[in-house]
Amino acid sequence: MNQKQSKNFYQILASSFGVGFFPYFPGTLASLIVLVPFWFFKTIFSTYSFIFLLVILTIIFLFIVYQAIKNVENKDPKFIIIDEYLGQGYALVFCDENIFQYFLAFLFFRIFDILKPFPINLIDLQKNSFGVIFDDIVAGIFSGIIIYILYEFRISSLFIT
């Protein structure tokens, strides 16, 4: 595989086989797509196994993104969406397999990912594979913490009667 083919291969992987080239809201689409496979994974395996999967995917995705942006000018291209899978995954860590919790995790993750409050905004300034991946991971972790607080302290019962 020559250098151009290699770059194209990693860009295809980073775009999740072209989903990232969808003209409207590819990040939101990616966040939705991953909800179903993560739901099934979480029903079969423990929370620790799920976290282990996310860590392994983080390492793999860091390599893929590094290769995809290695020889391009824009170090945070919009077509890279595999980072959304990670962010959404980290947001789901404390969720039960409950549609309302998944909806909240999706909503909070998208809000944090789009608005990029501190310290996510600082991570996003890193125009490299670390910045591309970890701003979404931190957004997901923040979302997961909110879900945990809502359900641990039964604050969610204020919203559901």
N, C-alpha and C positions, 0 to 999 in steps of 0.2 A: 504494500500500500504506500503510495507516494505521499508527500506532505499535503497536497491539496485534498486528496481522497481522505486522508486521516483527519484533516480539519473538518471536512464535510461530515464524516462519520460521527465525530464528537458533537458537532452542532446539531445533527439529527437526534442524537441521544439527549442532548441538553434541551432540545425543543419537545421532547417526548414524542418523537416520531412525527413531528410536524404540527402538533397541537399549538405550540408556541407561535406559529405563524398565522394562527387564526386572527382575523382582522379586529375582532371585538372582544375585549376583556379576556385575553388568554390566561392571565394569572388567576382570575376568578374561576374560569372554566377548569383549570388544573386543580384548584382547591376543591371544586365540586367532584371532579372525577375520582379523586383519591379517597373520598369519604367511604365509598362502598367497599373497596378492597381492605381498607383499614378496619372497617366494622367487622368484616369476616375474620381477619387476622386476630383481632382482639377477642372475638368469641371463642376462638380455638386455643389461643396461647395466653400466658399470664402477662401481667403488666410489665414485669421484668423482661420477658421475651420481647415484648413490643418495644421497650426502650432500647434493648440490644439491637433489634432490627433498625431502629432509627439511627443509632450510632454507626452501625455498619453502612447504612445508606449514606450517611453524612460523609464518611471517608470516601466512598465510591463516587459520590456526586461532586465532592471537592476536586477529585482527579478529572472527572468528565468536564466540569466547568473550566478548570485550568486549561485543559487541552482545547476546548472550544473557543476560548478567548485569547489563546497564546499569541496568535499572529494577526489579531484584528485591532483596529484603532479604538472602537467602542468596547470598553472592558465590562460593561453592564448592559448588554443588548436585551431588548424586550422579549426576544424569542426564547430566551432561557427561562424555562418554567419548572424544571425539576426541583428547584429550590422551594417552590410553592408546596410540593408534596411533603418536603421535610417540615416546613413551617406548620402546615396543617396537621401533620402527624404529631408534632410536639404539642400542639394545641389540644389534641385528643387524648393525651396520656391519662388525664384524670377523669375522662368522661366514661360513664357507663354506656352500654349500647342502648341509648335512648335518643329518639329523634330530636327532642327538644334540646338536650345537651349538645348533640352534634350541630344543631342549627346555631346555638349560641357560640360554640367553639368556632364554627365557620365565620359567623358574623364578627366576633371579636378579632379573629385572626385577620380578616380582610381589613377591618378598621385600622388595626396596628400596622399592617403591611402598607396600606395606602398613605396614612397620615405620618407614619414614621416618627413618633415622639421620641424624646431622649430615653435611652441611649441608642435606640435603633437608628436614628439619623446619623449618628457618628460612625456607626458600623457601615451604613450605606455609603458613606463618603469614601470608603476603601474600595477603589476601583480595581478589584482583583477577585479571584475565586473565593477568598475568605469573605469579602464584603458581600458578594452576590449571594452566598449561601447563608451566612450567619445573621444578616439582618432579618431574614425570614425565620430562622430558628429562634431568635430572641423574641420576635413578634409572636411566634407560636407559644413560647414559654410564658410570656406575659398573659396570653389568652388562656392557657392552661391553668395558670395561677388564679385567674379570675373565676374560672369554672370551679376550681377546687374550693375557693372561698365561698362562692354562692351555694354550693351543695354541702360543704362541711358545716357551715353555720346556718344552714337551712334558710338562707335569704331568698332562695328561689321560690319558697312557698308564698312569699309576698306577691309573686307574679302569677302563680297558678293556684286556683282555688279548687 
